[in-house]
Amino acid sequence: MLRLPLLAMLAGALLTGDPSSLRTSRRADARQADSLGLALQRLADSLVAARPRLPGLLIAVESKRHGRTWTVAAGLADTARKSPLRPDQPVRIASNTKTYLAAAVLRLVEQGRLSLRDPLARHLPPALDTLLRRDGYRTDVITIEQVLSHRAGFNEHPAVPSYVARLRTQPRYHWTREEQVTWLVDSLAPVGPPGAQFRYSDTGYTLLGAIVERYTGKPLGPAVRELVGYDKLGLKQTWWETMEPAPRGIADRAHQYLGGYDSYGIDPSFDLYGGGGIVATMGDLAHFLTALLDGRVLAQRATLDTMLAPRSSELAGYGLGIYGTEARGQRGHGHGGFWGTTAMVFPGAGITVAVAVTEQAESRPVANAVMGAVLGMFDTSAQPTPWNAQAAARDSADALATFRENLDAIHTRDKARYLATYVHTERLVRHSPTALETGYAGWPAITDNAWPDTLIVKEMRVAPIAPGVVYGYYRYIGVPTPGDTLTGVSTRVFVRTPEGMRITVTASWNDAVAPARQ
């Protein structure tokens, strides 16, 4: 990082009229930009190296301060062919599509063609309205705003077990919008009355897609392209799969995996009609979110404020097709997608980060690690810490020592020593309250011959991802009850503090439990 802020250097050059000072500041900024690109590449390489089940990783970072975007890639685009992943390769962004669709609906609101308070029945195609009413959905009461904020009482068709089962048995089956809504109403009841609770629903956004098509008279892809203004924003590597042609000269779409299963050949209609459907590069995804938060998509600032305002506490405050996050003390806005994409704008830092983790099961911990590490790299308030091999090796060794101390404390029931390996802040407690407040779930009820005494750790890997920050990954085998064996994955993020290396974030999940769907 530059010790002297760039604006101050430029101001000094202009006031003194010294062109050499201006040239020096430009060279320094160029050197910093190059070093940031190298740091991002090292971050991507380290995370892929640390996780043996992660095929590939794409990261794009757009910085307002630098006026540029970096895109990096690590790993493989296709594990069967062993082809390397390239930074310009697009992916299916799945539920990140919801932010684009919500912006398109809000553009229709700005144009006076509908209102957020309007009942759904006023705008739905009659056939879909009849289907929903048959299942008890009060479309005459449900509002557009409630659908956008997942508070309409809708269940969702991907939650039907038979729907996901067909995905694996008939991956090339072509779904229609009407079939998906029928699948929902024939299988699941409403979750509650309109406005009573948050329930994430792809079906709700499928209905919104039908409304956009009805009012524009165009297929959903071209309709959203026009309403959002792709051409004006320079989104040249973004398109709605099958509803519009892929851009000329675009790189091949990268393969994305679900527990090792290659989803590349799955018919896009599985997730096409508004809950998902867009294919984009991470650079384009980052640029879209930057433009949205800068006020270049919606015509009025008040409309953007309406979009961002949380309607419920879930997902750190879900608004209208967009939700919140916190990383390194910075508030962010964005969305995630089922196939492993996450994109967040951090207005306070002037940074947008878009990440594609090409193995869905690895997406949450890797995306969290990327967000924190990137914000650390671009933190202009902190003194720069030079990266060097000796410091990275020391960080890694200290992280392993901290982990062994943590594991030994678990086995000896030494709660105080266990908790001493963590950094304690209110924000971290919100991430994992059970682990940080009581050691881990159910500790007082565990008998001497049960887990965690039989906890076995395998494949422990650590990778330095930024100065003073180390990412850790391991697989575990435990016995939760006599006779049962539990396997899973856990991750750690270690940071160097005045007290030494400490654990800041713990994420773990059992192999038998599917990760939460975004």
C-alpha positions as CSV (number, residue, x, y, z in Angstrom):
1,M,0.0,0.0,0.0
2,L,1.1,3.6,-0.5
3,R,2.0,5.3,2.7
4,L,0.9,8.6,1.2
5,P,-2.6,8.6,-0.2
6,L,-2.7,9.0,-4.0
7,L,-5.0,12.0,-3.9
8,A,-2.7,13.9,-1.6
9,M,0.3,13.1,-3.9
10,L,-1.7,14.4,-6.9
11,A,-2.8,17.5,-5.1
12,G,0.8,18.2,-4.1
13,A,1.9,17.9,-7.7
14,L,-0.8,20.2,-9.0
15,L,-0.2,22.8,-6.4
16,T,3.6,22.9,-6.9
17,G,3.2,22.6,-10.7
18,D,6.0,20.0,-10.6
19,P,5.3,17.5,-13.4
20,S,7.9,15.1,-12.1
21,S,5.9,14.7,-8.9
22,L,2.9,13.8,-10.9
23,R,4.8,11.3,-12.9
24,T,6.3,9.8,-9.7
25,S,2.8,9.4,-8.2
26,R,1.5,7.8,-11.4
27,R,4.5,5.3,-11.3
28,A,3.8,4.6,-7.7
29,D,0.2,3.9,-8.3
30,A,1.0,1.7,-11.2
31,R,3.4,-0.3,-9.1
32,Q,0.8,-0.6,-6.4
33,A,-1.8,-1.8,-9.0
34,D,0.7,-4.4,-10.2
35,S,1.4,-5.6,-6.7
36,L,-2.4,-5.9,-5.9
37,G,-2.8,-8.0,-9.0
38,L,0.0,-10.3,-7.9
39,A,-1.5,-10.5,-4.4
40,L,-4.9,-11.5,-5.8
41,Q,-3.4,-14.2,-7.9
42,R,-1.4,-15.5,-4.9
43,L,-4.6,-15.6,-2.9
44,A,-6.5,-17.6,-5.6
45,D,-3.6,-20.0,-6.0
46,S,-3.3,-20.5,-2.3
47,L,-7.0,-21.3,-1.7
48,V,-7.1,-23.8,-4.5
49,A,-3.9,-25.4,-3.3
50,A,-5.3,-25.7,0.2
51,R,-8.6,-27.4,-0.8
52,P,-8.1,-30.7,-2.7
53,R,-11.7,-30.9,-3.7
54,L,-11.9,-27.4,-5.2
55,P,-11.5,-27.5,-9.0
56,G,-11.1,-23.8,-9.6
57,L,-11.6,-20.2,-8.4
58,L,-12.4,-16.9,-10.2
59,I,-12.0,-13.5,-8.4
60,A,-12.7,-10.1,-9.8
61,V,-12.1,-6.9,-7.8
62,E,-13.2,-3.4,-8.9
63,S,-11.7,-0.5,-7.0
64,K,-13.1,3.0,-7.3
65,R,-9.9,4.5,-5.9
66,H,-7.8,2.9,-8.6
67,G,-10.4,3.1,-11.3
68,R,-9.8,-0.4,-12.5
69,T,-10.7,-4.0,-12.2
70,W,-8.5,-7.0,-11.5
71,T,-9.5,-10.5,-12.6
72,V,-7.6,-13.7,-11.6
73,A,-8.2,-17.4,-11.9
74,A,-6.7,-20.6,-10.4
75,G,-7.3,-24.3,-10.9
76,L,-9.2,-26.1,-13.6
77,A,-12.1,-25.1,-15.9
78,D,-12.8,-28.7,-16.6
79,T,-11.5,-31.5,-14.4
80,A,-12.0,-34.2,-17.1
81,R,-10.0,-32.4,-19.7
82,K,-7.6,-30.8,-17.2
83,S,-8.0,-27.5,-18.9
84,P,-6.8,-24.5,-16.9
85,L,-9.3,-21.9,-15.7
86,R,-9.0,-18.5,-17.3
87,P,-10.0,-15.1,-15.7
88,D,-12.3,-14.3,-18.6
89,Q,-14.3,-17.5,-18.5
90,P,-18.0,-16.9,-17.7
91,V,-20.1,-19.1,-15.3
92,R,-23.8,-19.6,-14.5
93,I,-24.4,-17.0,-11.7
94,A,-27.7,-18.6,-10.6
95,S,-29.3,-16.5,-7.8
96,N,-27.1,-13.5,-8.4
97,T,-29.6,-13.1,-11.3
98,K,-32.2,-12.1,-8.8
99,T,-30.5,-8.7,-8.3
100,Y,-30.7,-8.0,-12.0
101,L,-34.3,-9.0,-12.2
102,A,-35.2,-7.0,-9.1
103,A,-33.5,-3.9,-10.7
104,A,-35.6,-4.6,-13.9
105,V,-38.8,-4.7,-11.9
106,L,-37.9,-1.5,-10.1
107,R,-37.3,0.2,-13.5
108,L,-40.9,-0.8,-14.4
109,V,-41.9,0.9,-11.1
110,E,-40.0,4.0,-12.0
111,Q,-41.7,4.0,-15.4
112,G,-45.1,3.9,-13.7
113,R,-46.1,0.5,-15.2
114,L,-46.6,-1.1,-11.8
115,S,-46.3,-0.4,-8.1
116,L,-44.6,-2.3,-5.3
117,R,-47.9,-2.2,-3.5
118,D,-49.8,-3.8,-6.3
119,P,-51.4,-7.2,-5.8
120,L,-49.7,-10.0,-7.7
121,A,-53.0,-11.0,-9.3
122,R,-53.1,-7.7,-11.2
123,H,-50.0,-8.5,-13.2
124,L,-49.6,-12.2,-13.4
125,P,-50.6,-14.1,-16.6
126,P,-54.0,-15.7,-15.8
127,A,-52.8,-19.3,-16.2
128,L,-50.2,-18.8,-13.4
129,D,-52.6,-16.9,-11.2
130,T,-55.1,-19.8,-11.4
131,L,-52.4,-22.3,-10.5
132,L,-51.4,-20.4,-7.4
133,R,-55.0,-19.7,-6.2
134,R,-55.7,-23.5,-6.5
135,D,-53.0,-24.0,-3.9
136,G,-54.3,-21.4,-1.5
137,Y,-52.0,-18.5,-2.4
138,R,-53.9,-15.2,-2.0
139,T,-52.6,-13.5,-5.1
140,D,-55.1,-10.7,-4.5
141,V,-53.3,-9.9,-1.3
142,I,-49.7,-10.7,-2.0
143,T,-47.8,-7.7,-3.2
144,I,-44.9,-7.3,-5.7
145,E,-42.8,-6.0,-2.9
146,Q,-43.4,-9.1,-0.8
147,V,-42.4,-11.3,-3.7
148,L,-39.2,-9.3,-4.2
149,S,-38.3,-9.6,-0.5
150,H,-39.2,-13.3,-0.1
151,R,-42.1,-12.4,2.3
152,A,-45.0,-13.5,0.1
153,G,-45.6,-16.9,1.8
154,F,-44.3,-18.8,-1.2
155,N,-42.6,-22.2,-0.8
156,E,-40.2,-23.0,-3.7
157,H,-40.1,-25.7,-6.4
158,P,-36.4,-26.6,-5.9
159,A,-37.4,-27.6,-2.3
160,V,-39.5,-30.5,-3.7
161,P,-37.3,-33.7,-3.4
162,S,-38.6,-35.1,-6.7
163,Y,-37.5,-31.9,-8.5
164,V,-33.9,-32.2,-7.5
165,A,-34.0,-36.0,-8.1
166,R,-35.0,-35.4,-11.7
167,L,-32.0,-33.0,-12.0
168,R,-29.7,-36.0,-11.5
169,T,-31.7,-38.6,-13.4
170,Q,-32.7,-36.4,-16.3
171,P,-30.2,-33.5,-16.4
172,R,-31.2,-32.6,-20.0
173,Y,-34.9,-32.4,-19.3
174,H,-36.3,-29.0,-20.5
175,W,-38.5,-27.3,-17.9
176,T,-41.1,-24.7,-18.7
177,R,-42.1,-22.0,-16.2
178,E,-45.6,-23.4,-15.9
179,E,-44.2,-26.9,-15.1
180,Q,-42.1,-25.5,-12.3
181,V,-45.0,-23.6,-10.7
182,T,-47.2,-26.7,-11.1
183,W,-44.5,-28.8,-9.4
184,L,-44.7,-26.4,-6.5
185,V,-48.5,-26.3,-6.1
186,D,-48.9,-30.0,-6.5
187,S,-46.2,-30.8,-3.8
188,L,-45.9,-28.1,-1.2
189,A,-48.4,-25.9,0.7
190,P,-47.9,-22.1,1.4
191,V,-45.5,-21.5,4.3
192,G,-47.8,-18.8,5.8
193,P,-49.8,-15.7,5.1
194,P,-48.3,-12.9,3.0
195,G,-45.9,-10.7,4.9
196,A,-45.7,-13.0,8.0
197,Q,-42.2,-14.4,7.5
198,F,-39.2,-14.7,5.3
199,R,-38.9,-17.7,3.1
200,Y,-36.5,-17.7,0.2
201,S,-38.3,-18.6,-2.9
202,D,-37.1,-19.2,-6.5
203,T,-40.7,-19.6,-7.5
204,G,-41.5,-16.1,-6.5
205,Y,-38.8,-14.7,-8.8
206,T,-40.0,-17.1,-11.6
207,L,-43.4,-15.3,-11.3
208,L,-41.7,-11.9,-11.4
209,G,-39.9,-13.0,-14.6
210,A,-43.3,-13.7,-16.2
211,I,-44.5,-10.2,-15.2
212,V,-41.5,-8.6,-16.8
213,E,-42.1,-10.5,-20.0
214,R,-45.7,-9.6,-20.0
215,Y,-45.1,-5.8,-19.7
216,T,-42.2,-5.6,-22.2
217,G,-43.5,-8.1,-24.7
218,K,-40.0,-9.6,-24.9
219,P,-38.3,-12.8,-23.6
220,L,-36.8,-12.3,-20.2
221,G,-33.2,-12.0,-21.3
222,P,-33.6,-9.1,-23.8
223,A,-36.2,-7.5,-21.5
224,V,-33.8,-7.3,-18.5
225,R,-30.9,-6.3,-20.8
226,E,-32.9,-3.3,-22.0
227,L,-34.4,-2.3,-18.6
228,V,-31.0,-2.5,-16.8
229,G,-29.0,-1.0,-19.6
230,Y,-26.3,-3.5,-20.3
231,D,-25.0,-1.5,-23.3
232,K,-24.8,1.7,-21.3
233,L,-22.9,0.0,-18.5
234,G,-20.5,-1.8,-20.8
235,L,-21.6,-5.3,-19.8
236,K,-20.3,-7.1,-22.9
237,Q,-19.8,-10.6,-21.3
238,T,-23.3,-11.0,-19.7
239,W,-26.3,-12.7,-21.3
240,W,-29.4,-14.7,-20.4
241,E,-28.7,-18.3,-21.3
242,T,-30.8,-19.7,-24.3
243,M,-33.0,-16.5,-24.3
244,E,-30.4,-14.5,-26.1
245,P,-27.2,-15.4,-28.0
246,A,-23.9,-15.6,-26.3
247,P,-21.7,-12.6,-27.0
248,R,-19.4,-13.0,-30.0
249,G,-15.9,-14.2,-29.1
250,I,-16.8,-15.1,-25.5
251,A,-14.7,-17.7,-23.8
252,D,-16.2,-21.1,-23.1
253,R,-18.3,-21.3,-19.9
254,A,-16.4,-22.9,-17.0
255,H,-17.6,-26.2,-15.6
256,Q,-19.3,-25.9,-12.1
257,Y,-19.6,-28.9,-9.8
258,L,-22.0,-30.1,-7.1
259,G,-20.3,-32.5,-4.7
260,G,-18.0,-33.6,-7.6
261,Y,-20.9,-33.9,-10.1
262,D,-20.3,-31.9,-13.2
263,S,-23.3,-29.6,-13.8
264,Y,-22.1,-28.4,-17.2
265,G,-24.6,-30.4,-19.2
266,I,-27.7,-29.7,-17.1
267,D,-30.3,-28.0,-19.1
268,P,-30.4,-24.3,-18.1
269,S,-34.2,-24.4,-17.7
270,F,-33.6,-26.0,-14.3
271,D,-32.8,-22.5,-13.1
272,L,-33.7,-20.1,-15.9
273,Y,-36.8,-18.0,-15.4
274,G,-35.8,-15.4,-12.9
275,G,-34.4,-17.1,-9.9
276,G,-31.4,-17.7,-12.1
277,G,-30.6,-17.7,-15.8
278,I,-27.7,-15.2,-16.4
279,V,-24.2,-16.3,-17.5
280,A,-21.5,-13.7,-16.9
281,T,-17.8,-13.2,-16.2
282,M,-16.8,-12.2,-12.7
283,G,-15.5,-8.9,-14.1
284,D,-19.0,-8.1,-15.5
285,L,-20.7,-9.2,-12.3
286,A,-18.6,-6.9,-10.2
287,H,-19.1,-4.0,-12.6
288,F,-22.9,-4.5,-12.6
289,L,-23.0,-4.3,-8.8
290,T,-20.7,-1.3,-8.7
291,A,-22.9,0.5,-11.2
292,L,-26.1,-0.4,-9.3
293,L,-24.8,1.0,-6.0
294,D,-23.4,4.0,-7.7
295,G,-26.9,4.9,-9.0
296,R,-26.2,4.2,-12.7
297,V,-28.9,1.5,-13.1
298,L,-32.0,3.0,-11.4
299,A,-33.1,6.5,-12.4
300,Q,-33.7,7.7,-8.9
301,R,-31.7,7.5,-5.7
302,A,-34.9,6.9,-3.7
303,T,-35.5,3.7,-5.7
304,L,-32.1,2.4,-4.8
305,D,-32.7,3.2,-1.2
306,T,-35.9,1.3,-1.4
307,M,-34.1,-1.7,-2.9
308,L,-31.4,-1.8,-0.2
309,A,-33.7,-1.3,2.8
310,P,-33.9,-4.6,4.7
311,R,-37.4,-6.1,5.0
312,S,-36.2,-8.9,7.3
313,S,-33.1,-9.8,9.4
314,E,-32.3,-12.9,7.4
315,L,-29.1,-12.9,5.3
316,A,-27.9,-9.8,7.2
317,G,-30.9,-7.8,6.0
318,Y,-32.6,-8.9,2.8
319,G,-34.0,-6.0,0.7
320,L,-35.4,-6.4,-2.8
321,G,-33.3,-8.9,-4.6
322,I,-30.2,-7.9,-2.6
323,Y,-28.9,-8.7,0.9
324,G,-26.2,-7.6,3.3
325,T,-22.9,-8.9,4.7
326,E,-20.1,-7.7,7.0
327,A,-16.4,-8.4,6.5
328,R,-13.5,-6.7,8.4
329,G,-15.9,-4.2,9.8
330,Q,-17.2,-3.2,6.3
331,R,-20.9,-3.3,5.4
332,G,-21.6,-4.8,2.0
333,H,-24.5,-5.4,-0.3
334,G,-24.9,-8.1,-2.9
335,H,-26.1,-11.7,-3.5
336,G,-25.0,-15.3,-3.8
337,G,-25.8,-18.0,-6.3
338,F,-26.4,-21.8,-6.0
339,W,-23.5,-22.8,-8.2
340,G,-20.9,-21.0,-6.0
341,T,-21.0,-17.4,-7.0
342,T,-20.9,-14.5,-4.6
343,A,-20.7,-10.8,-5.3
344,M,-20.6,-7.9,-2.8
345,V,-20.1,-4.1,-3.0
346,F,-18.4,-2.5,0.1
347,P,-19.2,1.2,-0.4
348,G,-17.2,2.3,2.6
349,A,-14.1,0.7,1.1
350,G,-14.9,1.6,-2.5
351,I,-14.4,-2.1,-3.4
352,T,-16.5,-4.6,-5.2
353,V,-15.6,-8.3,-5.0
354,A,-17.1,-11.1,-7.2
355,V,-16.1,-14.7,-6.7
356,A,-16.9,-18.0,-8.5
357,V,-16.1,-21.1,-6.5
358,T,-16.5,-23.9,-9.0
359,E,-17.4,-26.6,-6.5
360,Q,-20.7,-25.6,-4.8
361,A,-19.9,-27.4,-1.6
362,E,-16.8,-25.3,-1.1
363,S,-18.4,-21.9,-1.9
364,R,-19.3,-20.4,1.5
365,P,-15.9,-20.7,3.4
366,V,-13.9,-19.9,0.3
367,A,-16.0,-16.8,-0.6
368,N,-15.8,-15.6,3.0
369,A,-12.0,-16.0,3.0
370,V,-11.7,-14.1,-0.2
371,M,-13.9,-11.2,0.9
372,G,-11.9,-10.7,4.1
373,A,-8.5,-11.1,2.4
374,V,-9.4,-8.7,-0.4
375,L,-10.6,-6.0,2.0
376,G,-7.4,-6.4,3.9
377,M,-5.3,-5.9,0.8
378,F,-7.2,-2.7,-0.1
379,D,-7.4,-1.3,3.4
380,T,-5.8,2.2,2.9
381,S,-6.2,3.0,6.6
382,A,-3.7,0.2,7.6
383,Q,0.0,0.4,7.4
384,P,1.3,-1.9,4.6
385,T,2.8,-5.2,5.7
386,P,5.2,-6.5,3.1
387,W,4.8,-10.1,2.0
388,N,7.8,-12.3,2.1
389,A,8.4,-16.1,2.1
390,Q,9.9,-16.1,5.7
391,A,6.9,-14.3,7.2
392,A,4.5,-16.6,5.3
393,A,6.3,-19.7,6.5
394,R,6.1,-18.3,10.1
395,D,2.4,-17.5,9.8
396,S,1.7,-21.0,8.5
397,A,3.7,-22.7,11.3
398,D,2.0,-20.6,14.0
399,A,-1.4,-21.4,12.5
400,L,-0.7,-25.1,12.7
401,A,0.4,-24.7,16.3
402,T,-2.7,-22.8,17.2
403,F,-4.9,-25.5,15.6
404,R,-3.1,-28.3,17.5
405,E,-3.6,-26.4,20.7
406,N,-7.3,-25.9,19.8
407,L,-7.7,-29.6,19.0
408,D,-5.9,-30.8,22.2
409,A,-8.2,-28.5,24.3
410,I,-11.2,-30.1,22.7
411,H,-10.0,-33.6,23.5
412,T,-9.2,-32.7,27.1
413,R,-12.4,-30.8,27.7
414,D,-10.4,-27.6,28.5
415,K,-13.0,-25.0,27.4
416,A,-10.9,-22.0,28.6
417,R,-7.9,-23.1,26.6
418,Y,-10.1,-23.9,23.6
419,L,-11.7,-20.4,23.7
420,A,-8.3,-18.8,24.2
421,T,-7.3,-19.8,20.6
422,Y,-10.1,-17.6,19.2
423,V,-10.2,-13.8,18.7
424,H,-13.3,-12.7,20.5
425,T,-15.4,-9.9,19.0
426,E,-19.1,-9.4,18.8
427,R,-19.0,-9.8,15.1
428,L,-17.3,-13.1,15.2
429,V,-19.7,-14.4,17.9
430,R,-22.6,-13.7,15.5
431,H,-20.8,-15.9,12.9
432,S,-20.7,-19.0,15.1
433,P,-22.3,-18.3,18.5
434,T,-22.4,-21.9,19.7
435,A,-18.7,-22.6,18.9
436,L,-17.4,-19.3,20.4
437,E,-19.6,-19.1,23.5
438,T,-19.7,-22.8,24.7
439,G,-16.9,-24.6,22.9
440,Y,-19.1,-26.4,20.5
441,A,-22.7,-27.5,20.4
442,G,-23.8,-30.0,23.1
443,W,-20.4,-30.1,25.0
444,P,-21.9,-30.6,28.4
445,A,-24.0,-33.6,27.3
446,I,-21.1,-35.5,25.7
447,T,-20.0,-38.6,27.6
448,D,-16.3,-39.6,28.1
449,N,-16.3,-42.3,25.4
450,A,-18.0,-40.2,22.7
451,W,-17.0,-37.4,20.4
452,P,-14.9,-35.3,20.5
453,D,-12.4,-37.8,22.1
454,T,-12.6,-39.8,18.9
455,L,-12.3,-36.8,16.6
456,I,-9.7,-37.6,14.0
457,V,-8.4,-34.9,11.7
458,K,-7.2,-35.7,8.2
459,E,-5.8,-33.7,5.3
460,M,-5.0,-30.6,7.4
461,R,-3.7,-27.9,5.0
462,V,-2.9,-24.3,5.7
463,A,-2.1,-21.6,3.1
464,P,-1.0,-18.0,3.7
465,I,-3.4,-15.7,1.9
466,A,-2.3,-12.3,3.0
467,P,0.3,-11.0,5.5
468,G,-0.6,-12.2,8.9
469,V,-3.6,-14.2,7.6
470,V,-3.7,-18.0,7.0
471,Y,-6.5,-20.1,5.6
472,G,-6.9,-23.7,7.0
473,Y,-8.8,-26.7,5.7
474,Y,-9.2,-30.2,7.1
475,R,-11.5,-33.2,7.0
476,Y,-12.7,-34.9,10.2
477,I,-14.1,-38.2,11.5
478,G,-16.0,-38.3,14.7
479,V,-18.4,-40.4,16.7
480,P,-21.4,-38.3,17.8
481,T,-23.1,-41.3,19.4
482,P,-21.8,-44.8,20.1
483,G,-21.9,-46.8,16.9
484,D,-22.2,-43.8,14.6
485,T,-19.5,-42.3,12.4
486,L,-19.7,-38.7,11.2
487,T,-17.4,-37.2,8.6
488,G,-17.2,-33.7,7.3
489,V,-15.1,-30.7,6.5
490,S,-14.1,-27.7,8.6
491,T,-12.2,-24.6,7.8
492,R,-10.3,-22.0,9.9
493,V,-9.1,-18.5,9.1
494,F,-6.2,-17.5,11.3
495,V,-5.0,-13.9,11.9
496,R,-1.9,-12.7,13.7
497,T,-2.8,-10.6,16.8
498,P,-0.6,-9.1,19.5
499,E,-1.3,-12.3,21.5
500,G,-0.1,-14.5,18.6
501,M,-1.9,-16.4,15.9
502,R,-5.7,-16.7,16.6
503,I,-8.7,-18.3,14.9
504,T,-11.2,-15.8,13.7
505,V,-13.8,-17.8,11.8
506,T,-14.8,-21.4,12.0
507,A,-17.1,-23.0,9.4
508,S,-17.9,-26.7,9.3
509,W,-20.5,-29.0,7.8
510,N,-21.1,-32.8,7.8
511,D,-20.9,-34.7,4.6
512,A,-24.5,-35.9,5.1
513,V,-25.9,-32.4,5.3
514,A,-26.2,-30.4,2.1
515,P,-25.0,-26.8,2.2
516,A,-27.8,-24.2,2.5
517,R,-29.2,-23.1,-0.9
518,Q,-28.9,-19.4,-1.7
